[in-house]
Amino acid sequence: MTWDREIDAAGLLCPLPVLKARKVLAAMPAGAVLRLIATDPVAVVDVPHFCAEAGHRLISTGEEAGAQVYLIRRG
């Protein structure tokens, strides 16, 4: 799948990956896809919760080179 923007939040701790995602998503049009890369172990809880609360759709989660990768469609 392709994405419109990417954030590399590897090395950042909670809540920074979600805060960065929120800022970028706010500037994206509805339906656009953000790829978020995070290494914070708490992100597996924070990112899905953020998406549900903010009205975004978590399309997929995965792992790549030891980091978690999330695809988020802006609501």
C-alpha positions as CSV (number, residue, x, y, z in Angstrom):
1,M,0.0,0.0,0.0
2,T,1.1,3.5,-0.7
3,W,1.0,6.4,1.8
4,D,1.0,10.2,1.5
5,R,3.2,11.2,4.4
6,E,5.7,9.4,6.7
7,I,6.9,10.1,10.2
8,D,10.0,8.4,11.6
9,A,9.4,8.6,15.3
10,A,12.0,5.9,16.1
11,G,13.8,6.6,19.3
12,L,11.0,8.9,20.6
13,L,9.1,8.0,23.8
14,C,5.5,8.4,24.7
15,P,3.6,10.6,24.0
16,L,5.8,12.1,21.2
17,P,5.0,9.6,18.4
18,V,1.3,10.2,18.8
19,L,1.7,13.9,19.2
20,K,3.7,14.1,15.9
21,A,1.1,11.9,14.2
22,R,-1.7,14.2,15.4
23,K,0.0,17.3,14.1
24,V,0.7,15.8,10.7
25,L,-2.7,14.3,10.3
26,A,-4.4,17.6,11.1
27,A,-2.7,19.1,8.1
28,M,-3.6,16.2,5.7
29,P,-6.9,16.0,3.8
30,A,-9.5,13.4,4.8
31,G,-8.7,10.0,3.4
32,A,-5.0,10.6,3.1
33,V,-2.7,7.9,4.6
34,L,0.1,8.5,7.1
35,R,2.9,5.9,7.7
36,L,4.2,6.1,11.3
37,I,7.4,4.4,12.4
38,A,7.9,4.0,16.2
39,T,10.1,2.1,18.5
40,D,8.4,3.0,21.8
41,P,6.9,-0.2,23.2
42,V,3.9,1.8,24.5
43,A,3.0,2.8,20.9
44,V,1.2,-0.5,20.4
45,V,-1.4,0.7,22.9
46,D,-1.2,4.5,22.2
47,V,-1.6,4.5,18.4
48,P,-4.8,2.4,18.2
49,H,-6.3,4.4,21.1
50,F,-5.4,7.7,19.5
51,C,-6.9,6.6,16.2
52,A,-10.2,5.5,17.8
53,E,-10.5,8.7,19.9
54,A,-9.6,11.0,17.0
55,G,-11.8,9.4,14.3
56,H,-8.9,8.1,12.2
57,R,-8.7,4.5,10.8
58,L,-5.8,2.3,11.7
59,I,-5.4,0.4,8.4
60,S,-2.5,-1.8,9.4
61,T,0.2,-2.5,11.9
62,G,3.4,-4.4,11.3
63,E,7.1,-4.6,12.1
64,E,10.0,-3.5,10.0
65,A,13.7,-3.6,11.1
66,G,12.8,-3.8,14.8
67,A,10.3,-0.9,14.6
68,Q,6.5,-0.9,14.6
69,V,5.0,0.5,11.5
70,Y,1.4,1.9,11.4
71,L,-0.7,3.0,8.4
72,I,-3.3,5.5,9.5
73,R,-6.1,6.9,7.2
74,R,-7.2,10.4,8.2
75,G,-10.8,10.5,9.2
